[in-house]
Amino acid sequence: MKFVCTAILGLGLVWNALADEALKQALASPDRTPAFVARDPWRHPYETLSFFAIQANSTVVELSPGGGWYTEILAPYLREKGQLILAADDPQSPKPEAVKSLERLQTKLKASPQRYDKVVVGVFAPVEKLNYAAPGSADLVLTFRNVHNWLASGNLGVRAVFDSAFRSLKKGGVLGVVEHRLPADRTQDATSSTGYVHQAYVIEMATASGFRLEASSEINANPQDSANHVGGVWALPPNLVNKEVDKSQFQSIGESDRMTLKFVKP
C-alpha cells in the first residue's frame, strides 16, 4: 500500500510540473496581445492562477471576461485537456454597451480559431440570466475585478452572482476572486462608484452563498495605492481617466491594490 501511495504521489507531482510548464508556455505565447503582456507585472497571472490551483484538465468558468485579458491565457492552456467557459454578456441585453462588448469578444474568438475553437460562451447578465454552466460542472469559477460592477445592483446583485458560482461548481470546487481593495477604515460606497470594495464585504457575501474562505493572498497587493483618487480606481493605470492631470503621480503608483481570495465549495 505504501508503494502504491508513493507512486500515486509521484504521478501527481509529475502532473503538477507538466501543468506548471503548460501555464508558463501559455503566458509566454507570442500570440498574446502586447499591451496585455505589459500588465503582467501588475496582474501576476502565473502566481494568481497557481494560487487558485488551476490544472490543465480543469473546467473553468471566467465571469465577465471583458476584453479577454485572462481569456488569452486560459483558452490555450485549457484547450487540450480542460474546458473554458466564458460567462459573457447577454446578446439580447437592452444595454448597447453590453451587446457591443459581446460582439468585440466574439470577434476576438473568431479571429483565432486555433486558440479559441473549444471555448464555450454562456450568458451572464446579473441578476436575471446566470445559467452559464451546468450545476456541479466546474472545477473553478474565476472573476477578475468585477465585484464592484455587481454592486451596482446592491447586495442582491453580488449574492446572485456568488449563488450562481456555488451552483456551477463541483463539491470542493474553487471560487477565485481578485478585486480592487478599499481600506478597512474607509466607508464603503453602497454601489462602489469608485471601483473599490472592502475585502470583508466580499468574504461576507461569498460566505453567505455557502462558500468557505480557504486562503487569501497579497499577490496582487499594491501598498502605494491609497484608493482615494478623483476618478476612483480608473484614475490609475491602465485607464488614467484624468488624462494629463497628475498623470505622472498616478503612473508612479501603478495599478490598484487588490485582494486575492480563494473560496471553496464544501
C-alpha positions in Angstrom: 0.0 0.0 0.0 2.9 2.4 0.8 4.4 1.7 -2.6 1.1 2.4 -4.3 0.6 5.7 -2.4 4.1 6.8 -3.2 3.6 6.0 -6.9 0.4 8.0 -7.0 2.0 10.9 -5.2 4.9 10.8 -7.7 2.5 10.8 -10.6 0.7 13.8 -9.0 4.0 15.7 -8.7 4.8 15.0 -12.4 1.3 16.1 -13.4 1.7 19.4 -11.5 5.1 20.0 -13.0 3.7 19.5 -16.5 0.7 21.7 -15.7 3.0 24.5 -14.5 5.1 24.2 -17.6 2.0 24.4 -19.8 0.8 27.5 -17.9 4.2 29.1 -18.4 4.0 28.3 -22.1 0.6 29.9 -22.4 1.9 33.1 -20.7 5.0 33.2 -23.0 2.9 32.8 -26.2 3.7 35.3 -28.9 0.0 35.4 -29.7 -0.8 37.3 -26.6 -1.7 41.0 -27.1 1.5 43.0 -26.3 -0.5 45.6 -24.3 -1.8 42.7 -22.2 1.6 41.3 -21.6 2.9 44.6 -20.4 0.5 44.4 -17.5 1.8 41.0 -16.3 4.0 42.7 -13.6 0.8 44.2 -12.0 -1.6 41.3 -12.6 0.7 38.4 -11.8 -1.2 35.8 -13.8 1.1 32.8 -13.1 1.1 33.4 -9.4 -2.6 34.2 -9.3 -3.8 31.1 -11.3 -1.4 28.9 -9.4 -2.8 30.2 -6.1 -6.3 29.2 -7.3 -4.9 25.7 -8.0 -5.8 25.6 -11.7 -4.9 22.5 -13.7 -4.7 21.9 -17.4 -7.6 19.5 -17.2 -9.8 21.8 -15.2 -13.2 23.0 -16.2 -13.0 26.7 -15.7 -15.6 29.5 -15.8 -14.4 33.0 -16.3 -17.1 35.5 -15.3 -17.3 38.7 -17.3 -14.1 38.2 -19.5 -14.2 41.8 -20.8 -11.6 42.3 -23.4 -10.2 38.8 -22.9 -7.0 39.6 -20.9 -7.2 36.3 -18.9 -9.0 34.5 -21.8 -5.8 34.8 -23.9 -4.1 32.7 -21.2 -6.8 30.4 -20.1 -8.0 29.3 -23.6 -4.8 27.8 -24.9 -3.8 26.4 -21.5 -7.1 24.5 -21.2 -7.7 23.7 -24.8 -6.3 20.1 -25.0 -7.4 18.6 -21.6 -9.7 21.1 -20.0 -12.6 23.4 -20.8 -13.0 27.1 -20.7 -16.5 28.6 -20.3 -16.8 32.3 -20.7 -19.8 33.8 -18.8 -20.2 36.7 -21.2 -22.8 39.5 -21.9 -26.3 38.7 -23.0 -26.8 39.2 -26.8 -30.3 40.2 -26.0 -29.3 42.8 -23.4 -31.2 46.2 -23.6 -27.8 47.8 -22.8 -26.0 48.7 -26.1 -22.6 48.7 -24.3 -23.2 45.1 -23.2 -24.1 44.0 -26.8 -21.0 45.8 -28.2 -18.8 44.2 -25.5 -20.0 40.7 -26.5 -19.5 41.5 -30.2 -15.9 42.5 -29.5 -15.3 39.3 -27.6 -16.9 37.2 -30.3 -14.8 38.9 -32.9 -11.7 38.1 -30.9 -12.6 34.4 -30.6 -13.4 34.0 -34.3 -10.2 35.7 -35.3 -8.1 32.9 -33.8 -10.0 29.6 -34.1 -6.8 27.6 -33.4 -6.8 29.1 -29.9 -10.5 29.6 -29.1 -12.3 26.9 -31.1 -13.1 24.9 -28.0 -14.2 27.8 -25.8 -17.9 27.7 -24.7 -19.7 31.1 -24.3 -22.5 31.3 -21.8 -24.8 34.1 -20.8 -24.0 36.2 -17.8 -26.5 39.0 -17.0 -26.9 39.7 -13.3 -29.4 39.2 -11.8 -31.8 37.8 -14.5 -29.6 35.4 -16.5 -26.9 33.4 -14.7 -27.2 29.9 -16.1 -23.8 30.0 -17.8 -22.7 26.5 -16.7 -24.5 23.3 -15.7 -24.9 22.7 -12.0 -21.9 21.0 -10.4 -19.9 21.0 -13.6 -17.0 23.4 -12.9 -13.7 23.0 -11.0 -13.1 26.7 -10.8 -15.1 29.9 -11.2 -12.8 32.9 -11.6 -13.6 36.6 -11.5 -11.1 39.4 -12.0 -12.0 42.9 -10.8 -15.8 42.6 -11.3 -17.4 42.6 -7.9 -17.7 46.4 -7.9 -19.8 46.1 -11.1 -22.3 43.8 -9.5 -22.6 46.1 -6.5 -24.5 48.5 -8.9 -27.4 46.2 -8.1 -26.7 46.2 -4.4 -26.2 43.2 -2.2 -28.8 41.3 -4.3 -26.5 41.5 -7.4 -23.4 40.3 -5.6 -25.3 37.5 -3.9 -27.0 36.4 -7.1 -23.6 36.0 -8.8 -22.0 34.2 -5.9 -25.0 31.9 -5.6 -24.7 31.1 -9.3 -21.0 30.3 -8.9 -21.8 28.0 -6.0 -24.4 26.1 -8.1 -22.0 25.8 -11.0 -19.1 24.3 -9.0 -18.4 20.7 -8.1 -18.1 19.9 -4.4 -14.6 21.0 -3.5 -14.5 23.5 -6.4 -12.9 26.9 -6.1 -14.2 30.4 -6.5 -11.3 32.7 -7.2 -11.8 36.4 -6.7 -9.5 39.3 -7.5 -10.9 42.8 -6.7 -9.8 46.4 -6.1 -9.5 46.7 -2.3 -10.9 49.5 -0.2 -9.0 50.1 3.1 -11.0 48.7 6.0 -11.1 52.1 7.7 -12.8 53.8 4.8 -16.6 53.9 4.2 -17.9 51.5 1.6 -19.8 53.2 -1.2 -23.1 51.3 -1.4 -22.8 51.0 -5.2 -18.9 51.0 -5.3 -18.8 54.0 -7.7 -15.1 54.3 -7.0 -14.4 50.7 -8.1 -13.0 49.8 -4.7 -14.6 47.2 -2.3 -14.0 46.1 1.3 -12.3 42.7 1.5 -14.5 41.9 4.5 -17.6 42.6 2.3 -16.6 40.1 -0.4 -15.9 37.5 2.2 -19.2 38.1 3.8 -21.2 37.8 0.6 -19.3 34.7 -0.6 -19.8 33.0 2.8 -23.5 33.8 2.7 -23.7 31.9 -0.5 -22.2 28.8 1.1 -18.5 29.2 0.4 -15.7 28.7 2.8 -12.7 31.1 2.6 -9.7 28.8 2.2 -6.9 31.3 1.8 -6.1 34.9 0.9 -3.0 36.2 -0.8 -1.2 39.5 -1.2 0.0 38.5 -4.7 -1.8 41.5 -6.2 -1.4 44.0 -3.4 0.0 47.5 -4.0 0.6 49.4 -0.8 1.3 52.6 -2.8 -2.4 52.8 -3.7 -4.4 54.9 -1.3 -7.7 54.1 -3.0 -8.6 57.8 -2.7 -8.4 59.3 -6.2 -10.5 61.7 -8.2 -12.0 59.3 -10.8 -11.8 56.3 -8.5 -9.7 53.3 -9.5 -9.9 54.4 -13.1 -7.5 57.3 -12.3 -4.7 54.7 -12.1 -3.2 52.8 -15.0 -4.2 51.5 -17.4 -7.2 53.8 -17.7 -5.8 57.1 -16.5 -9.2 58.8 -16.9 -7.9 62.1 -15.6 -5.6 62.2 -18.7 -2.8 64.6 -18.1 -3.9 65.8 -14.6 -1.4 64.2 -12.1 -0.6 61.6 -14.8 3.0 61.1 -13.6 1.8 60.7 -10.0 -0.8 58.0 -11.0 1.8 56.2 -13.1 4.2 56.1 -10.2 1.6 54.5 -8.1 0.9 51.8 -10.7 -2.2 49.6 -10.8 -4.6 49.3 -7.9 -4.2 47.5 -4.6 -6.1 44.2 -5.0 -7.4 41.4 -2.8 -6.9 37.8 -4.0 -9.3 35.4 -2.3 -9.7 31.6 -2.7 -13.1 30.2 -1.6 -14.1 26.5 -1.7 -17.5 24.9 -2.1 -17.7 22.5 0.9 
